[in-house]
Amino acid sequence: MEIFRSNIWEIKKSGSLKTLGGILALFHIAQFYFWNSDGRLPIKLVQQGLPMCWSFMERCEWLHSVPIGLLTSVYYAYAVFAAMAAGVLLLTNWVVLGYILLVIGSFFGLTLYFQDLRLSSNEGYLIFLFSLCYLLIPSKHRLMRRLTISFFVAHGLSEAAADWLSGIWYMEHFQVPVKLAEWLAAMSVLVQMIGAAAMLFRDGRYFWTGWLALFFYTCLHLYMGDVLASCLAIGSLLYLAFDELELRKAEREYIYQSFIRPEPSFVWASLVLLLFWSAQVLPFVSIARDSGVRKVLSVLTLHPEAANEDCEQKTFAVFKSRIEEIEIVPQLSRQPAMFCNPYLRYLDLKGTCKTLKASHADFVTLSSVLNIRNFRDKTSYRAFEVQDFCSSKLTYRNAGEVQWTMNPEK
Amino acid sequence: MDYESRKVKWHWLLLFILHSAAVVYLIFKGNPLLYSHLELRSSLTVSDSKSQTTIPTNPEVLDKLSEITFVPRYNLSRTAVDTIAVPRSKDYVEFEKHSLNLGVPDFLANHISYDRSGFYFVNTSQWAIAVSPGGEVRWKYAFKKSSAGSLLPALLDERLIYLVQSDGQIVCLDKANGSLRWALNLKQKVVAPPILWNDQILIPTKATTGVQLRMVKRLNGRVMEESPVIEVKQPNVDLTYADALKVMLVTVGTKVIALSPTTWSVQWTQTLTDPAVGPAVASGTQIFFATLGAKVIKIDGSKKGKLEWEADIQMPAVSAPVYLPVINRLAVMDTNGAISAVDAKTGKILWRVASENRNPANEVWGARISGKYIEDYQMDWLHKGWTFWSPCADSRVCIYTPNKGQVVDRLALSGRPLTLPLPLEKRWVFISRQKSGGYTISHLVEEMEAKRLRESQSSNKTVD
């Protein structure tokens, strides 16, 4: 219990950390809102019955063994506890209660989040990592400031690749000429990586220049429709501003400060930052695809933001006396970076097999081919090519045995 | 609370400058074209190596290539003459007719291809439907609903059918059961009907400066690297093969281009006075055109397309002329529904008769009738009974003598014919459309043959 006591003491001591707790609780509410607007996504994925495992788990069917009624209760309890935590931390001085509510809310959120890899997103990653660090890791001021800055820099780093720099994201969200979109993409990398790094300095000129640049950049993205990520970024920036102002005030009132308790150690915070950055440089180092290190670290790696892959899928619905080329409607909400994921496409096709079998008596099977072009490393490959997708023998792992041919990985 | 000095230390500043430089380096490494007028996205698409791979990558290949069984206007020379060598009767009866239930709501046939195995309907954008000569739907194939392209006439050989969409999608199916052999996306706009040429499909596609002929192997869908570009302003090309000249004639608007089918180099070009209607019609070294300027034109292919004659036919033609061999006659239908016959040697207009055609089909074709009618209709024995056949009036087909345009017979159909008929021994099979909008397959069978068939049918029933 000492760990909780010391964490609560650290939060109680600082108004900006108390506010950060409230902001994090609001982040959870935003996460819930977006899940809910996707048709109660965590519940929907469990109901579909084909879980997508996180890279560090070999099998994850057991995660879906939780009764649906219980999971629904957890789902709504997540929102209720997050809302109560936000109210308590932002409107009252009951830090202990707010802390406990946020711990419970985060626990429920994590239970839902780790049900299925399809729920993973950069936004979810930020919310849960920040929440865990906020609740459990000491030396919060420095950790949260550096973690926020790291997020901006790492995000910029993941965007410093051809796919984002081609400006496609800006062209999709805003009617701009191609060259202007390219320049906007370049400027966004510049602002995130340099502006965020400038906030490491205590000198007001550097800090506030970086802060303002990021704030305006985030507002522009909010205007363009990138709602959740922009709200999270604005919330984090607001915390940084409160923290900086509080620090300056504390410096002015130095002699009145209490030093009964020693300053918390930065060792744990350093370890978190080291782990975070190890994961972010993972795409730039050559580690075997199926190594344990990669599997674990890839959980902490940010998803590339832009449409880094372009995929072309052709699917033929084979009936007894006709073939129809059909468009597979993605049954699952997903991150743009996961759009071309062969496993997700596999799950979609399996779902379509079930639907068509139920609705058409003369339905035989689906044949499907998925080509993926990766703009990041400028390669293209055929992810799968399966003639009989509805065969009960076909699983993602043995798909090569159900010809035409299948190449699940490059 | 941590207190840190606000003063920026020089080594941190240096690190910050190095970091900023690294960011700028990363940006220019990611987008080296940032300062150029070129676009990064276009340069990225170049490396798309899988885009023209067939589905499946290695299709099951037939042991040998089969014969081409359908060419619009009966042959690649586009002469529109009967493919059955035996002379025909003039008396036909509608022996059997089959109303079609194609099973696709509001299906409107855009093109119909056919051979002995049956009829292959395609509508504007999505559906291809195979129907047996007996009117039974054998199979269907549907392109993606969202597809923007329109379907071109199906290409047929003895075992396979090739469906081409104008957005470059090509599908090869087994003709017998409609199962998929291979599919390919050319990712180029197809601008004119493709043709089967030897072991390839010849596909006219849009190029930056004209029309590019893309060649795809019929057996496995492999795209050939060879892809000659024809420099023309309009994309709607028509292809004709002149066997005697060994050239592929490309007609586009007023321009005629003769290409070598082996090297695809231009042999000669000729400009017509008016835009041609339909493809060129080739016979020996003679090449004929009907034009929008109400003319029939002959050029000599052996003299680099030298103009031989021009004949005025009063009204613009609606289709390419039919060429009757031996008797050397041309006939063409005009926008008034009148048929004009032209002497192919001299260009003299021989006669003009009103067909009063009210059918969607508007092409004249040629066929031989048997010797017993030659004298009856004062035709020359030397000319071996060649006659003109044409849709006429409402739901009728008329037979005309080549010398005077005298009507030999009027054959009744239960619907309005849509295309040239499928020629079979002792019968023609027509696809026609009812006034109600439905499609019908009508078998016009020679009267004697129909009698024999009825007798054998009734005797079979008696035995049963």
Interface residues (C-beta under 8 A of the other chain):
Chain A: K13 S14 S139 H141 R142 G156 L157 A160 A161 A162 D163 W164 L165 S166 G167 I168 V178 K179 E182 W183 A185 A186 V189 L190 M193 I194 A197 A198 L200 F201 R202 D203 G204 Y206 L247 A250 E251 Y254 Q257 E263 E312 K314 F316 S321 R322 I323 E324 E325 I326 E327 S367 V369 N371 R373 F375 K378 T379 S380 Y381 R382 E385 Q387 Q403 W404 T405
Chain B: M1 D2 Y3 E4 S5 R6 K7 V8 W12 F16 H19 S20 V23 V24 L26 I27 K29 G30 N31 L33 L34 H37 E39 L40 R41 L44 T45 S47 D48 S49 K50 S51 T53 I55 P56 T57 N58 V137 R138 W139 K140 Y141 A142 F143 K144 K145 S146 S147 L173 G178 S179 L180 A183 N185
